[in-house]
């Protein structure tokens, strides 16, 4: 349990007792894309002190949000438990809620393509397709596959499995498409498409597939 508690018998208060500490929910954000080693978490959470990361990992593990697993080819990785993975829905809701806060742009804030990969299913949550539709998105330092089916959008980060259609663009262009701030006509001159451009219409414009 968290060392500090609101002491309130309320679902929100007890949730914040567990994940409300600084950096805790951002650790969850990173693990939504899959298990990571301690060093990988430290690198992607640039700015977190080593002792603070270790403390947050211990707390989240003790609460049952994350667990340690054996990685490949060895060593320890941190992963969300099935209960911890249920945080995807509130995380995506917060991302959608943040839209007015994002309009001003990044300013001096850091940015990682990983965070865009987490945001994509949140921003495209109303998209569905009768036939599963996949598109690869080639971002600087990260390749993800965005799949839309009858259940909605899903993102996986696996550079070894590439769909037939791949969009290569700067993160700001992909974010603009997903958020509806850019149309396909505005985005395509700023991007490169390998494969069927019609897939982009199905994914970002919501055309039936």
Helices and strands as residue ranges (DSSP letters): H 11-19, H 24-31, H 38-44, H 50-63, E 66-70, E 76-80, H 82-85, H 87-97, H 99-102, H 113-123, E 133-139, E 142-149, E 152-156, E 166-168, H 171-179, H 184-188, E 192-194, H 198-204
